[in-house]
Amino acid sequence: MVNTYAQIVSNILIIIKNLTWLGAAVALLYFVYGIVQYVASGDNAAKRGDSVKTITYGLIALFVLMAVWSLVGLLQESLLEGGRSLNIPQFPGGQSPAGN
């Protein structure tokens, strides 16, 4: 079976998007685990410090994975035929702001 460019790119982007969702689920669990550690640490400052690091790393991972997910969506839209093009704001009538 011969795959076209669009099919190959689409399959790769779908795999990356699914892995991103899986990674986001793991990062969210890691974040929640950090919150549980923080609440359970009580007055122990060392444990609270470790749990704050866990929470921070979980948030950073979530941010990075959502950025990757957004980039994959942008690539799907721009590389594959039939995708929506980016809407660039224009002035009514196609005139420039200077009136030229």
Secondary structure as UniProt FT lines:
FT   HELIX           5..40
FT   TURN            41..43
FT   HELIX           45..79
FT   TURN            81..82
FT   HELIX           92..94
FT   TURN            97..98
//
